[in-house]
Amino acid sequence: MAHRAIRRIVAAGAATAFALGTLGLLGAGTANADSRTVDWGDGWTHFWRTIDNETPAVGETITITTRFERGSEQEIWWVKDHHPTCLTYVDGTATMNGDHLEPNLEIKPDFIAGDFNAAGSPVIIRGDKEQPATFVAQYRVGENCPRNVPLQTGMSFSSKGWGVGTYLNRGPTLTVSKGSTNTTLNPITGATVGKNTVLIANVTPAAAGGTVTFKEDNRIISTAYVGSDGTATAQWAPATAGQRTITADFSGRGDTVGSRATATVTVAPAGGNATASTTTLNPITGATANKATTLKAKVNPAAAGGTVEFKDGDTVLGTAQVGANGEATHQWTPTTEGQRTITATFSGRNGVTGSTTTQQVTVAKAGTTPGGAGSLDSLLGGFGS
């Protein structure tokens, strides 16, 4: 895109600016959707720049808006929006006063530029806020953006008879938040005094880096590095029988925050006196998105004591106490349709080791009744009657 030669160059330092709003401090791994605006004046022209989300996460889309006002009439020839190279312009989103700028838009790694002369329609700003101009564009946040580091944005423009205004460091800045993680523990069964049990933690998204600290109640068992498959392991030999809480704390790594998983385990006495348990799940039928379904686990030998943890894939649904009949139940309301793996893990109890079981479940679309009046079988049956 060819820009006309302008005699007068306005340095960024010539303007004065102040920020409206403050940078929000975030909790671990949580993106803040608060916007941020800065404004400044230069001569007869006043500028406002707004980022609708100053702390986006990777993959999110942000909108940057620049508004021009002037005390007298001004003709704008082109506008550049300067941004970090880790942001990618979203095609078709650049507008000036609501009019789309493509195909007369230059797209570079660190800026986009709208050429209004090329389009044959220079933008006119009139004084006393009578006719401002607003430039808008959207960008997608890339994986290569540094985390928790302020990233600078800015703008520049050219106008008839006034010159080029260059404000590369006016902002506002944006800070890409660290990504979230999820840590889970593999089912821990057969824990016995003096006997080694392998503890396996799984961190998602899986990548090498960071550590997992395993604890038995408040005592550190071991700290292990996370491998490229997202797992970390430790050997645990409990010293006494009874109920224990096992914790796996992921430290986080450069681009992600930490997370934690816990499990309740009952350690059996030494000497081979522990009884092995089995856990089964009642058949799970009629599961439908946004509809409650009862999960029922049965522990054998049946007796009160210990807990059953229910999971949907890697997501913990809840933990229920085992009753005298050996049963534990949980109400599950799936939010989406599709295939699920439901896991029930018994913690064990005094003299009885833990155990686990899984069941594959197909969740129907919300509003349907599997095998009922709304099903395909029922409709076909109706045509055959």
N, C-alpha and C positions, 0 to 999 in steps of 0.2 A: 504494500500500500504506500503510495507516494504522499508525503506530507509537504505542504507548502512551506517555503522558507519564511521564517518570522524574525523580524528585527529584534524584538524585545524578549529576553529570556528572564523568567521570574524564578529565582532560586527558592528552594523549599524553605530555607531558613528565614525568608523574608516574612513569612506568615506567622501568626500566633494561633495557638490551638489550646483547647482544653477538652478533657474527656468527660462525657456524660455517662455515668454508670461506673461500676467498679468490677474488677475481675473477680469472678466467683471462685472460691476454693471448693474443690470437689471431694466427695468421698471416693473410696477405692473403686476404680473402674467404672465410675458413673459419669456419663456425659451430661452437661448442664445446657439446657436449651435456651438460656438467657441470651438476649441480644446485647450488643454494645455499639454505642454511637460516639463518634468524635466530630467536632465541628471547629472550623477556623475561618477567619476572614483574610482576604488579601485585596487591598484596594477597595473597589466597589463590589467585589464578588464575595459571596459567602458560600461555604461548602458544608455539607453534612454527609458523613459516610457511616453506614450501618452494616454490621455483620449480624445476621439473625441468630447465629449460634456461635458464641466465641470459644466454646470448648467442645468441638465435635469429636466424635469417634471415627476411626477408620471406616470407610465405606459410606459414611453419611454425606448428604448434600447440604451445602450452605448457600445462602443468598447474600450477595454484597450489593448494596444500593448506594449510589452517589447522587446527591441532590444539589443543584446549583441555584442560587438566587443572586440577583444583581440590582444595584440601585439605578442603573440606566440600561438601555437596550444593548444587547450584545449578541453577536452571531457566532455560534460555536461551529468549528469546522470538523474537528475530530476529538475523540476522548479515548484515552488508554486506561485500562484497569490493570494495575500491576499486582501480581500475586506470587506466592511461593511456587516453585516448580513441581512440588509434590501434589499440588491441586490440579485437577483436570477439568477444563471447561466442559459444561454440559451443553451439547449441541442444541441450538434453537432457543436458548434461554436469554440471550442478550437482547435488550430492548432499550430504546430511548423514548421516553414519554409514551410507553406502551407499544411503540412500533418496532417490529423485529428488524434486526440489523443485518442478518445474513441475506444475501451472499456478500454484502459489502462489509465484511468483518475479517480483520486479520487476526489469526490465532497463532500465538507463539507459546513456548513452554512457560514463560514468565509473565506474559501479558496477553490481553486481547485488546483490539483497537477498532472502534467504529468510525468509519469515514463517511461523514454526512455529505461532503461535497461529491464524493463518488456516486452517492445515491441521488444526487441532484436536489437535495433538500437540506441546506444548513439549518441548524436548530437555533431558534431565536429565543433569548431570554429577555423579558421586559421587566422594568424596575418596580420597586415597592411590592415585591412578592406577587405581582399581577400575573406573571407567566414564568414560573420556574421551569427547570428541566431536571429530569430524573433518569439516570442510567442504571440499569439492573442487569446482573448476570449471576448465574449459578455455577458452582464448582463441586466436584466430588473429591472427598478426602482420600488420598492414596496411602497404601501400606508403607511407602517409603518416607512418609512424614515423620520427623523426629517427635518424640512424645514429651509432654510436659515442658516444652520449650516455646516461648513466645515467637510466633512467625509473623513477619512484617507484611502488611499490604499497603498499597498507595495508589495514586492516580496522577494523570497528567492530561492536559488538554490544550487545544489551540483555538484561538478565536480571532475574528477579523479586527484589525486595528489595535488589539490589546496585547497579543503575543502568546507565548507558550507559558503555561503554569505547570510547574513540575513539583509534585509533592509525594516523593517516593516513600517517605518515612512517616507520613501522617497517620497511617493506620486506618481503622483499628487493627490491633494484632489479634491473632487467634492462636489458641493453644490446644493441640490435639491430645486428647486424654488417652491414658494407657488403656489397653484392651482388658476385658474381663477374662477370668479363667474359671473353670469348674474342677474341683478335686473330688474324687470318689475313692473309696476303699473297696477292694475285692472282699467278698464274704469271708469272714474269719470263723472257721469251724475247727472243732477238735482241740481247742486250747487246753493244755494240761500242764500242771505244775512241773517245772524242770524239763519240759519237752519243747524243742524249737518249733515255732510256728512262723511261716513266712507271711509278712505283711506286704501287700502290694497296693500302692497308691497310683491312680491314673489321673493325669492332668490333661485337660482339654482347653484350648487347642493344643495338640501334641507338638512339641518341639524340644530340642535340647536346650538346657539352661535352667538355672535356679536349683534350689534344693527343696526336699521335703523332710521336715522334722517329725519323727514319729514319737508319740508320748503314750505312756500307760498312766492314766490319770494325770498327775502333774510331773511325773518322772520321765525324763528324756530317754528313749530307748536307743535311738540312732538318728543321724542325719545323713541322707543319701542324695546324690546328684540325680537330676531328672534326665533321662536319656532321650534320644531323638523320637522314640515312640511315645513319649509322654509319661513313662512309668518310672517309679522309684521303689526299691524294695529294701526290707530290713528283716533281720532275724530277731524273734522275740521269744524268750524263755521265761514265762511268768514264774515268780517265786512263791506265790501263795494262791490258794484257791479262793473262789468268790467272783463277784461281778466286777468288771473293769470297764473303763471308758478309754478307748483307743482313739487318738487324735492324729491326723496327718495334716500338717501345716505347710502349704507351698509358699515359698518365699517371694514368688514373682520373678520376672526377668526384665530385661531392658525395656520391652515394649508392652508388658502386661503387669497387672497387679496380682497379689497373692490371693489364695483361697484356702478353705479348710474343709475337711471331712471328718466326721466322728462316727464311731460304732460302739455299741454296747456288747460286751462279750462276757460270758460266764466261764471262768477257768475251773476245770475239773481237778480234783485231788490227784496226787501222784500215786503210783502203785498199780495202775491198770484197773482200778475199781470203777472208773467212769463208764456209764452206759451210753452207747451210741444212740443218737436220735435220728429220726427221719422227719422231714417236713414235706407236706404236699399242699397243693392249691386246689380248691374246688374248681371244677370247670367254669371258666369265665365266659358267659354267653350274653348276647344282646348288648355288648358294649357299643355305645353311640356317643359321638361328640356332643359335649355340653349336657350330657345326661349322667346322673350318678349311677354307679355300678358298685355292688358290694364285693370286695375281695375277702375271701375267707381262707386262712391257712390252718392246717391241722398238724400238730406236733405229736409224735409218738415216741416214747411212752407219754400218755396224757397225764398231765398234772399241772397245777398252778405254778408259775414261776418263769422268769425269763421274758424276753420280748421277741416280737417278730417285726423286722423292718421290711416294708414294701417299697419296691422301686419300679419305675417305668423307664426302662433303659438305664441311663446313668442318673436319672432324677429321683431323689428320695421323695416318696409320696407321704410317708408317715411311719410311725412306730407304735405298735399296739401291745399291751400286756397279754400274756398267755393265760387263759382261764383254767379252771379245774378240769374242764373237758378237753384241754389241750388245744383249744381254738383261739385264734386272734383274728379280728376283722378290721377292715378299713374301707371307708367310702372313697371311691375314686371317680373323678369327673374328668375324663379326657377332653382336651380342648380342640383337638384336630383329629380328623379321620386318618386311617392307615394302619400299617402293621406295627405292633408293639411287642416288646419282651417284658413281661412282668416277672419280677424276682421277689421271693419271700425268703428271708434269712432269719433263722432262729438263733438267738444269742447263746443258747445253752442255759443251764441252771445247775445248782449244786448237785454233783454226781451224774450229770447228763451233759454230753457234749452238744455243741451247736450243729446245725445242718442248714442246707439251702436247697431251693428248687426254683425252676423257671417254667413259664408257660407262654406260648405264642398266642397273641390275641389280635384279631382284626377289628378295628374300630370303624363302625359305619358312619356315614355322613350325617350331620345333624339334620333332624327332621324326618329321618327314615326309621322304620321299624324292621330290624333284621328278621326275615321269615314271616313278617306280619302282613297287615292289609296293604302296606305300601310297597311290598317287595315285588320283584319281577315274577317269582313263582305265583304269587297271589294274583297278579294281573293276568298272567297267562291262563291260570285256572279259570278266571272269570270269563275269558273268551271261549273256553272249551265247554262251558256249562250250557 
